[in-house]
Amino acid sequence: MKRAMSILIIAVFAIGFFAAAALALYLPDRKIRTHSPTGEFAAFLDLRIPKLMGLYGIPGVNIALVRDGQIVYTAAYGDADQKSERKMTVDMPMRVQSISKSVTAWAVLKLAEEGKLNLEDPAEKYLKGWKLPVSDYSPDGMTVKQLLCHTAGLPLGDVFTLYSPDEAMPSLKESLTHSAILFQMPGKGFSYSNVGYNLLELMIEEVTGRDFAEYMKNEILYPLGMYHSDFEWSEKTLTSAPLGYTLDGKPVSPYRYPERASGGLIATAEDIARFCIAGMPDFSDQQVLARPAIEQLYFAQAESLGIYSPVFDAYGFGYYTERLSDGKLAVSHGGQGTGWMSHFHAIPETGDAIVILTNSQRSWPFISSLLNGWARWRGFSPPNMTRILLGECFLWGLVGLTVAMTFCLIAGIIWKIAEGNLRFIPIKLNVVKPLRIFKIGISLSILVTLWWAFCQRYLFLTAIFPVSSIWLEVCAAAFSLTLLIESLCQI
């Protein structure tokens, strides 16, 4: 009885400790007063953000808040370069990665407004000097519209090959010749594709006869007041841009892709906030797109989003969309690349938005936590992305459970050693009991799975949950080794 009680106390303590750690992700947001003055929420962020940065190992953050269609707050936190201790500033240009897609979508709809292309036309109609590579599927049904909403049947594309700003790299057409190979029938379903947006980049160049970056700067970015944004690296950008930091904290110098439309935009948080305001017809007088075109951007084109379904309801043209529980439409997009993460969330009808740019790949729970606080401040129901925090709590619960089970096994082994009832039994098929085989199989399966995960170049679970997933992996390894020892002994 004493042994059982001791083990029970250890288990309860372990689970309680990690449950308390998980709840700590939520409790601070309850201090936020709904519709409080901007300064009050800013003071909360000044306390909360550095703590979250420390928890998740994020070097630097830039943030911008939009309220009633106006930029009311910008701030920079942490380091642009940890080694030199160069600090982040609000005017630093940062890689915004896939937020680029939202901006690119504006260019395509502008050309459609001008009658230079039709969204329902086959994409190949506008590709004069280049043809899609041969594949198992016909490209005849692949439309401009499908490229915009990721239903064209094209793959994600290469996200690991990077080039320094002064390094020779393949041309856009050369890159597309290797990547734009259909893997499913166009229109079959949603499949997030950088390649599709890179094909839109080529299409924009063919239709306008202009370089993509030059066209975007003069027809989209500058007219929207985004004067600190560009799809090309300049000398000024190179000298002032922060370093990025990978999941394991390694610094990443500035780099380029052969393609720009899907993830090549460099911008400040304030410029992305201006972009959010431009998409609020009741609060903006921009002349780039008319109201019907903006509303078309937000119209749900694909609703079964696969792994993105838990956090978004649908995808429009360059925007994820969701209906909050109070009925308001929220539009958003994030970005992830080697060393970088970014996100904006906007409620066009109320004139509210938040922009979060970080120079770390460890930022999804951090971003979700800020979204949770922002929604509470502005009186919205939490966006679906805050479910990442629920996932974080679930993982911490698994950590606590795994620690508890490991302690129980260790306690049992120590107890038997103290009683002198523990001895090693070699594995012999004629004496091995089914329970022993089961335990050995479980422990080896866990160890093999952990080794496979360790060998992966990129692991989705680790990217989403950079802290709790590592704890879970370590605790799972400890549990499986303990279980293996216990199963090889006679208890």
C-alpha positions in Angstrom: 0.0 0.0 0.0 2.8 2.4 0.9 4.5 1.6 -2.4 1.3 2.3 -4.4 0.7 5.6 -2.6 4.3 6.8 -3.2 4.1 6.1 -6.9 0.6 7.8 -7.0 2.0 10.9 -5.3 4.9 11.1 -7.8 2.6 10.7 -10.8 0.2 13.4 -9.5 3.0 15.8 -8.8 4.5 15.3 -12.3 1.2 15.7 -14.1 0.3 18.7 -12.0 3.6 20.5 -12.6 3.3 20.3 -16.4 -0.4 21.1 -16.3 0.5 24.3 -14.4 3.1 25.1 -17.0 0.5 24.7 -19.8 -2.0 26.9 -18.0 0.6 29.6 -17.7 0.2 30.1 -21.5 -3.3 31.3 -21.0 -3.6 33.0 -17.6 -1.7 36.3 -18.4 -4.2 37.1 -21.2 -7.0 37.3 -18.6 -5.4 40.5 -17.3 -6.3 42.2 -20.6 -9.3 44.6 -20.4 -11.5 44.4 -23.5 -11.5 47.7 -25.5 -8.9 49.2 -23.1 -6.8 52.1 -24.4 -4.0 51.2 -26.8 -1.4 52.3 -24.2 -2.7 49.8 -21.7 -2.4 46.9 -24.1 1.0 48.1 -25.3 2.2 48.0 -21.7 0.9 44.5 -21.4 2.8 43.5 -24.6 6.0 45.1 -23.2 5.8 42.7 -20.3 4.4 39.7 -22.1 6.5 39.6 -25.3 10.0 39.4 -23.7 8.8 36.6 -21.4 7.4 34.6 -24.4 10.6 35.3 -26.4 12.6 33.8 -23.5 10.3 30.8 -23.2 10.5 29.9 -27.0 14.1 31.1 -27.7 13.1 33.9 -30.2 15.8 36.4 -30.8 13.8 39.3 -32.3 10.3 40.5 -32.9 8.7 43.4 -34.7 5.0 44.1 -34.1 2.3 46.6 -35.4 -1.2 47.2 -34.3 -4.1 48.6 -36.4 -7.2 50.0 -34.7 -10.1 51.7 -36.5 -8.1 51.6 -39.7 -5.1 53.4 -38.2 -1.7 52.2 -37.2 -1.7 52.9 -33.4 1.4 51.1 -32.2 4.7 49.7 -33.5 7.4 48.1 -31.4 10.7 46.2 -31.7 11.9 43.6 -29.2 15.1 41.7 -28.8 18.1 41.2 -31.1 18.7 41.4 -34.8 22.0 39.7 -34.3 22.6 37.9 -31.1 26.4 37.6 -31.5 26.9 41.4 -32.0 23.9 42.2 -29.7 22.6 44.5 -32.5 19.0 45.4 -31.4 15.8 45.1 -33.5 14.3 48.4 -34.6 10.9 49.1 -36.1 12.3 50.2 -39.4 14.2 47.0 -40.1 13.2 45.2 -43.3 12.4 41.6 -42.5 11.6 38.6 -44.6 7.9 38.1 -44.5 8.0 34.8 -46.4 4.5 33.7 -47.6 2.8 37.0 -46.7 4.2 37.7 -50.2 1.4 35.6 -51.7 -1.3 38.0 -50.4 0.6 40.9 -52.0 1.0 39.0 -55.3 -2.7 38.3 -55.3 -3.4 42.0 -55.4 -1.3 42.3 -58.6 -3.2 39.5 -60.3 -6.5 41.0 -59.5 -5.3 44.5 -60.6 -4.5 43.0 -64.0 -7.9 41.3 -64.1 -9.6 44.7 -63.3 -7.7 46.3 -66.1 -8.9 43.6 -68.5 -5.4 42.3 -69.1 -6.2 38.8 -68.0 -9.2 36.7 -67.0 -9.1 34.5 -63.8 -11.1 31.8 -65.5 -8.7 31.5 -68.4 -6.2 28.6 -68.7 -2.9 29.8 -67.1 -0.9 28.7 -70.2 -2.7 31.3 -72.3 -0.6 34.0 -70.6 2.7 32.1 -70.7 4.0 33.0 -74.1 7.6 31.9 -73.9 7.4 28.9 -71.6 5.4 25.7 -71.4 4.5 23.5 -68.3 6.7 20.4 -68.1 5.2 17.1 -69.2 3.4 15.2 -66.4 0.7 12.6 -65.9 -2.0 15.2 -65.9 -3.1 17.7 -68.6 -2.5 21.3 -67.8 -5.4 22.4 -70.1 -7.8 22.8 -67.2 -5.4 24.7 -64.9 -6.7 28.3 -64.6 -5.4 31.5 -63.1 -8.0 31.3 -60.4 -6.8 27.8 -59.4 -3.2 29.1 -59.0 -4.5 31.9 -56.7 -6.3 29.5 -54.4 -3.9 26.5 -54.4 -6.1 24.1 -56.3 -4.1 23.9 -59.5 -2.5 20.5 -58.7 1.0 21.8 -58.3 3.5 20.8 -55.5 4.8 22.8 -52.6 8.2 23.2 -54.2 11.8 23.4 -52.9 12.0 25.4 -49.7 15.5 24.4 -48.7 17.7 25.6 -51.5 18.9 29.1 -50.7 21.2 31.6 -52.5 23.1 34.5 -51.0 22.3 37.9 -52.5 25.4 38.0 -54.7 25.3 34.3 -55.7 24.4 33.1 -59.2 21.1 31.2 -59.3 18.7 29.6 -61.8 16.3 31.9 -63.7 12.6 31.8 -62.8 11.9 29.8 -66.0 14.7 27.3 -65.2 13.3 26.8 -61.7 9.8 26.3 -62.9 10.9 23.8 -65.5 12.1 21.6 -62.6 9.3 22.3 -60.1 6.0 23.0 -62.0 5.1 19.4 -62.5 1.4 18.6 -61.8 1.0 15.9 -59.2 -2.8 15.8 -59.3 -5.6 16.9 -61.6 -6.2 20.7 -61.6 -9.2 21.6 -59.5 -9.2 18.3 -57.6 -8.6 19.9 -54.2 -6.5 22.3 -52.1 -2.8 21.7 -51.9 -0.7 24.6 -50.7 1.8 25.5 -53.4 4.7 27.9 -53.6 5.1 26.8 -57.2 1.7 28.0 -58.2 2.5 31.5 -57.0 5.8 31.4 -58.7 4.0 30.6 -61.9 1.8 33.7 -61.3 5.1 35.6 -61.1 6.0 34.5 -64.6 2.5 35.2 -65.8 2.7 38.8 -64.4 6.0 39.4 -66.2 4.6 38.0 -69.5 1.4 40.0 -69.3 3.0 43.3 -68.3 6.4 43.0 -70.1 8.0 44.2 -66.9 10.3 42.7 -64.3 8.2 41.3 -61.4 9.9 43.2 -58.6 9.8 46.5 -60.6 6.1 46.0 -61.4 5.2 45.2 -57.8 7.1 48.2 -56.4 5.6 50.7 -58.7 2.0 49.3 -59.2 1.3 47.8 -55.8 3.8 48.5 -53.0 4.4 52.3 -53.5 0.7 53.1 -54.3 -0.2 51.4 -51.0 2.4 53.5 -49.1 4.7 50.5 -48.6 7.9 52.5 -49.2 10.1 50.2 -47.1 9.1 47.0 -48.9 10.6 45.3 -51.9 10.9 42.0 -53.7 14.6 42.6 -54.4 17.6 43.0 -52.1 19.3 46.4 -52.1 22.6 47.4 -50.5 20.6 49.3 -47.8 18.5 46.2 -47.1 21.6 44.0 -46.9 23.3 46.3 -44.3 20.3 46.8 -42.1 18.4 43.5 -42.2 18.4 41.2 -39.2 19.8 37.7 -39.2 17.3 34.8 -39.2 17.5 31.9 -36.7 16.7 28.3 -37.3 14.8 25.9 -35.1 18.0 24.9 -33.4 19.0 28.6 -33.0 21.7 28.8 -35.7 22.0 32.2 -37.4 21.0 32.6 -41.1 22.5 35.3 -43.3 20.3 37.1 -45.9 19.4 34.9 -48.8 17.3 34.8 -52.0 15.2 32.3 -53.9 15.1 32.2 -57.7 11.4 33.0 -57.3 9.9 36.0 -55.5 6.1 35.9 -55.7 5.6 33.1 -53.2 8.0 34.2 -50.4 10.5 36.9 -51.5 9.0 40.1 -50.0 11.1 42.1 -47.6 9.1 44.5 -45.5 8.7 46.3 -42.2 5.9 45.5 -39.8 4.5 49.0 -40.4 4.3 48.4 -44.1 2.5 45.1 -43.7 0.1 47.0 -41.4 -0.5 49.5 -44.2 -1.2 46.6 -46.5 -3.8 45.3 -44.0 -5.5 48.7 -43.9 -5.6 48.8 -47.8 -7.7 45.6 -47.6 -10.3 47.4 -45.4 -12.6 49.2 -47.8 -14.4 51.2 -45.1 -11.2 52.6 -43.8 -8.9 53.0 -46.8 -9.0 55.3 -49.9 -6.3 53.4 -51.8 -6.7 53.3 -55.6 -5.0 50.0 -56.4 -8.1 47.8 -56.2 -11.8 48.6 -56.1 -14.0 47.3 -53.4 -15.5 44.3 -55.4 -12.0 43.1 -56.1 -11.0 43.3 -52.5 -14.1 41.3 -51.5 -13.2 38.8 -54.2 -9.8 38.3 -52.5 -11.7 37.2 -49.3 -14.3 35.0 -50.9 -13.8 31.3 -50.0 -12.4 29.4 -53.0 -11.2 26.3 -51.2 -12.7 25.0 -48.0 -11.1 21.6 -47.3 -7.6 22.7 -46.4 -6.1 19.4 -45.1 -3.6 20.0 -42.3 -4.6 23.7 -42.3 -8.3 23.0 -41.6 -7.9 23.1 -37.7 -6.8 26.7 -37.9 -8.5 28.2 -41.0 -12.0 27.7 -42.5 -11.1 28.5 -46.2 -8.6 30.0 -48.6 -9.5 32.9 -50.9 -7.1 34.5 -53.3 -3.9 34.9 -51.3 -5.7 35.0 -47.9 -6.8 32.4 -45.3 -10.2 33.2 -44.1 -12.4 32.3 -41.1 -15.7 33.3 -39.5 -15.2 34.1 -35.9 -17.8 32.8 -33.4 -19.4 36.3 -33.4 -19.8 36.2 -37.2 -17.0 38.6 -38.2 -14.8 37.7 -41.1 -11.1 37.4 -40.3 -8.5 37.3 -43.0 -4.9 36.4 -42.5 -1.7 34.9 -43.8 1.6 33.7 -42.3 5.0 32.9 -43.5 7.7 30.4 -42.6 11.2 30.1 -44.1 14.7 29.2 -43.0 15.2 31.4 -40.0 11.9 33.4 -40.2 8.3 33.4 -39.3 5.6 36.0 -39.9 1.9 36.5 -39.5 -0.9 39.1 -40.0 -4.5 38.9 -38.9 -7.1 41.4 -39.8 -10.8 42.0 -39.3 -11.7 44.3 -42.3 -15.1 45.4 -41.2 -13.9 46.7 -37.9 -10.5 48.1 -39.0 -8.5 46.0 -36.7 -5.2 44.1 -37.5 -2.1 42.8 -35.9 1.2 42.2 -37.6 3.9 39.9 -36.0 7.3 39.5 -37.7 10.0 37.4 -36.1 13.5 36.3 -37.0 13.1 32.8 -35.7 11.5 29.5 -36.8 10.4 28.8 -33.3 7.5 31.3 -33.3 4.1 29.6 -33.9 3.1 29.3 -30.3 4.4 32.8 -29.6 2.3 34.2 -32.5 -0.7 32.2 -31.3 -0.4 33.6 -27.8 -0.2 37.2 -29.1 -3.3 36.6 -31.3 -5.1 35.3 -28.2 -4.3 38.5 -26.3 -5.1 40.8 -29.2 -8.5 39.2 -29.8 -9.3 39.6 -26.1 -8.3 43.2 -26.2 -10.4 44.0 -29.2 -13.4 42.0 -28.0 -13.3 39.3 -30.7 -13.6 35.5 -30.2 -10.2 33.9 -30.4 -9.0 33.1 -34.0 -8.6 29.5 -34.8 -4.9 29.8 -34.8 -5.0 30.0 -31.0 -5.8 26.3 -31.1 -2.1 25.9 -31.4 -2.0 26.8 -27.7 -4.5 24.0 -27.0 -2.1 21.7 -28.8 0.7 23.1 -26.8 -1.2 22.4 -23.6 -2.0 18.8 -24.8 1.7 18.2 -25.5 2.6 19.5 -22.0 0.0 17.1 -20.6 1.6 14.2 -22.5 5.0 15.3 -21.1 3.6 15.2 -17.6 2.0 11.8 -18.2 5.2 10.4 -19.7 7.3 11.7 -16.8 4.8 10.2 -14.3 4.9 6.8 -16.0 8.7 6.9 -16.1 8.9 7.8 -12.4 6.5 4.9 -11.7 8.7 2.5 -13.5 11.8 3.8 -11.8 10.1 3.7 -8.4 9.1 0.1 -9.1 12.6 -1.0 -10.1 14.2 0.8 -7.0 11.6 -0.8 -4.7 12.4 -4.3 -6.0 16.2 -3.6 -5.8 15.7 -2.6 -2.2 13.8 -5.8 -1.5 16.4 -7.9 -3.4 13.8 -9.3 -5.8 15.2 -7.9 -9.0 17.3 -10.0 -11.5 18.1 -9.8 -15.2 16.6 -12.4 -17.4 18.1 -13.0 -20.9 15.7 -13.1 -23.8 14.8 -16.7 -24.7 11.8 -17.4 -26.8 10.8 -20.5 -24.8 10.6 -18.5 -21.6 9.5 -15.0 -22.8 6.0 -14.1 -21.7 3.6 -12.2 -24.0 3.6 -9.2 -21.7 7.4 -9.0 -21.8 7.4 -9.2 -25.6 4.8 -6.4 -25.7 6.9 -4.1 -23.4 10.1 -4.7 -25.4 8.2 -4.0 -28.7 6.7 -0.8 -27.3 10.1 0.5 -26.1 11.9 -0.3 -29.3 9.1 1.2 -31.4 9.3 4.4 -29.5 13.1 4.5 -29.8 13.0 3.8 -33.6 10.4 6.6 -34.1 12.4 9.1 -32.1 15.6 8.2 -34.1 13.6 8.7 -37.4 12.4 12.1 -36.1 15.9 13.1 -35.1 17.2 12.4 -38.6 14.6 14.5 -40.4 15.7 17.8 -41.9 12.3 19.4 -41.0 9.7 18.0 -38.7 6.2 19.7 -38.7 5.5 18.9 -35.1 8.8 20.5 -33.9 8.2 23.6 -36.0 4.7 24.1 -34.5 5.7 23.2 -31.0 9.4 23.9 -30.6 9.6 23.6 -26.8 7.0 21.1 -25.7 7.8 18.7 -28.6 11.5 18.5 -27.6 10.5 17.9 -24.0 8.1 15.2 -25.1 10.8 13.5 -27.3 13.3 13.5 -24.4 10.8 12.2 -21.9 9.6 9.6 -24.4 13.2 8.4 -24.8 13.7 8.2 -21.0 10.4 6.3 -20.7 11.2 3.8 -23.5 14.7 3.1 -22.1 13.3 2.6 -18.6 10.6 0.3 -19.9 13.2 -1.7 -21.9 15.3 -2.1 -18.7 12.2 -3.1 -16.7 11.1 -5.6 -19.3 14.5 -7.3 -19.3 14.4 -7.8 -15.6 12.3 -10.2 -13.5 10.1 -8.1 -11.2 
